[in-house]
Amino acid sequence: MTRGRQIKIYLAEGSVTGIRHAEIVNWTGQALTVPRKRVKELGDWEESQKN
């Protein structure tokens, strides 16, 4: 049986329609989602500079 995983989602503006940063606990990967018209704002985020 597979074990469940915990996902942490940070809502930058407190809304699901804005910029969101998600990560799986105890894993190095992460995801950033943003509305298409606000993509340029990601350049200010430290998380978007990581490889």
MDAnalysis code that builds the backbone (N, CA, C; Angstrom):
import MDAnalysis as mda
import numpy as np

u = mda.Universe.empty(153, n_residues=51, atom_resindex=np.repeat(np.arange(51), 3), trajectory=True)
u.add_TopologyAttr("name", ["N", "CA", "C"] * 51)
u.add_TopologyAttr("resid", np.arange(1, 52))
u.add_TopologyAttr("resname", ["MET", "THR", "ARG", "GLY", "ARG", "GLN", "ILE", "LYS", "ILE", "TYR", "LEU", "ALA", "GLU", "GLY", "SER", "VAL", "THR", "GLY", "ILE", "ARG", "HIS", "ALA", "GLU", "ILE", "VAL", "ASN", "TRP", "THR", "GLY", "GLN", "ALA", "LEU", "THR", "VAL", "PRO", "ARG", "LYS", "ARG", "VAL", "LYS", "GLU", "LEU", "GLY", "ASP", "TRP", "GLU", "GLU", "SER", "GLN", "LYS", "ASN"])
u.atoms.positions = np.array([
    [0.848, -1.181, 0.000],
    [0.000, 0.000, 0.000],
    [0.893, 1.244, 0.000],
    [0.553, 2.210, -0.828],
    [1.340, 3.433, -0.888],
    [0.974, 4.352, 0.271],
    [1.942, 5.153, 0.661],
    [1.731, 6.099, 1.755],
    [1.279, 7.437, 1.207],
    [0.479, 8.131, 1.952],
    [0.019, 9.452, 1.550],
    [1.147, 10.467, 1.655],
    [0.955, 11.624, 1.059],
    [1.938, 12.706, 1.099],
    [1.227, 13.992, 1.469],
    [1.953, 14.886, 2.085],
    [1.405, 16.179, 2.474],
    [1.887, 17.241, 1.495],
    [0.968, 18.050, 1.006],
    [1.292, 19.143, 0.091],
    [0.997, 20.454, 0.812],
    [1.969, 21.363, 0.771],
    [1.781, 22.696, 1.334],
    [1.617, 23.674, 0.181],
    [0.567, 24.477, 0.219],
    [0.311, 25.466, -0.825],
    [0.254, 26.846, -0.186],
    [1.087, 27.749, -0.681],
    [1.119, 29.124, -0.208],
    [0.375, 29.986, -1.216],
    [-0.657, 30.676, -0.771],
    [-1.436, 31.579, -1.626],
    [-0.934, 32.992, -1.362],
    [-0.186, 33.543, -2.284],
    [0.489, 34.827, -2.082],
    [-0.481, 35.954, -1.735],
    [-1.623, 36.002, -2.386],
    [-2.599, 37.057, -2.114],
    [-3.774, 36.542, -1.290],
    [-3.678, 35.301, -0.828],
    [-4.772, 34.707, -0.078],
    [-5.904, 34.224, -0.955],
    [-5.669, 34.123, -2.252],
    [-6.693, 33.708, -3.204],
    [-6.119, 32.640, -4.131],
    [-6.951, 31.667, -4.497],
    [-6.495, 30.605, -5.400],
    [-6.326, 31.084, -6.832],
    [-6.785, 32.277, -7.143],
    [-6.653, 32.791, -8.504],
    [-5.374, 33.594, -8.696],
    [-4.591, 33.792, -7.656],
    [-3.347, 34.550, -7.752],
    [-2.137, 33.629, -7.859],
    [-0.980, 34.139, -7.468],
    [0.262, 33.354, -7.487],
    [0.212, 32.311, -6.370],
    [0.585, 31.075, -6.725],
    [0.593, 29.969, -5.763],
    [1.945, 29.270, -5.788],
    [2.423, 28.917, -4.621],
    [3.673, 28.176, -4.479],
    [3.335, 26.888, -3.737],
    [3.655, 25.746, -4.345],
    [3.327, 24.456, -3.738],
    [4.579, 23.619, -3.593],
    [4.605, 22.820, -2.526],
    [5.714, 21.885, -2.334],
    [5.207, 20.664, -1.593],
    [5.846, 19.530, -1.872],
    [5.548, 18.298, -1.148],
    [6.512, 18.245, 0.025],
    [5.981, 18.020, 1.211],
    [6.799, 17.976, 2.419],
    [7.834, 16.855, 2.294],
    [9.070, 17.124, 2.705],
    [10.208, 16.187, 2.650],
    [10.609, 15.824, 1.218],
    [10.465, 16.761, 0.292],
    [10.886, 16.572, -1.099],
    [11.447, 17.895, -1.569],
    [12.447, 17.883, -2.411],
    [13.108, 19.118, -2.819],
    [12.397, 19.854, -3.954],
    [11.466, 19.218, -4.623],
    [10.773, 19.860, -5.737],
    [9.744, 20.877, -5.264],
    [9.364, 21.751, -6.168],
    [8.344, 22.751, -5.879],
    [7.665, 23.164, -7.173],
    [6.527, 23.825, -7.029],
    [5.795, 24.299, -8.205],
    [5.311, 25.718, -7.949],
    [5.385, 26.536, -8.971],
    [4.849, 27.891, -8.926],
    [3.811, 28.003, -10.027],
    [2.642, 28.505, -9.684],
    [1.623, 28.752, -10.700],
    [1.206, 30.214, -10.609],
    [0.911, 30.764, -11.763],
    [0.586, 32.184, -11.822],
    [-0.329, 32.420, -13.023],
    [-1.267, 33.350, -12.896],
    [-2.061, 33.699, -14.075],
    [-1.149, 34.230, -15.191],
    [-1.455, 33.906, -16.413],
    [-0.608, 34.261, -17.559],
    [-0.264, 35.753, -17.619],
    [-1.207, 36.606, -17.302],
    [-0.963, 38.048, -17.388],
    [-0.056, 38.571, -16.278],
    [0.324, 37.722, -15.305],
    [1.181, 38.153, -14.195],
    [2.517, 37.412, -14.149],
    [2.910, 36.759, -15.227],
    [4.140, 35.968, -15.264],
    [5.375, 36.809, -14.921],
    [5.430, 38.042, -15.340],
    [6.600, 38.891, -15.076],
    [6.848, 39.080, -13.579],
    [5.815, 38.989, -12.767],
    [5.963, 39.139, -11.322],
    [6.804, 38.025, -10.699],
    [6.877, 36.875, -11.342],
    [7.645, 35.757, -10.777],
    [9.134, 36.075, -10.690],
    [9.617, 37.007, -11.480],
    [11.026, 37.395, -11.420],
    [11.420, 37.952, -10.065],
    [10.458, 38.455, -9.306],
    [10.718, 38.998, -7.974],
    [10.728, 37.918, -6.894],
    [10.273, 36.743, -7.211],
    [10.191, 35.661, -6.230],
    [11.520, 34.921, -6.146],
    [12.013, 34.719, -4.951],
    [13.266, 33.974, -4.740],
    [13.127, 32.544, -5.268],
    [11.964, 31.930, -5.083],
    [11.739, 30.546, -5.514],
    [11.884, 30.382, -7.023],
    [11.618, 31.413, -7.787],
    [11.720, 31.292, -9.245],
    [13.163, 31.368, -9.725],
    [14.090, 31.716, -8.859],
    [15.509, 31.816, -9.225],
    [16.263, 30.513, -8.994],
    [15.656, 29.560, -8.309],
    [16.317, 28.298, -8.005],
    [16.300, 27.374, -9.203],
    [17.288, 26.509, -9.301],
    [17.345, 25.503, -10.378],
    [16.856, 24.182, -9.897],
])
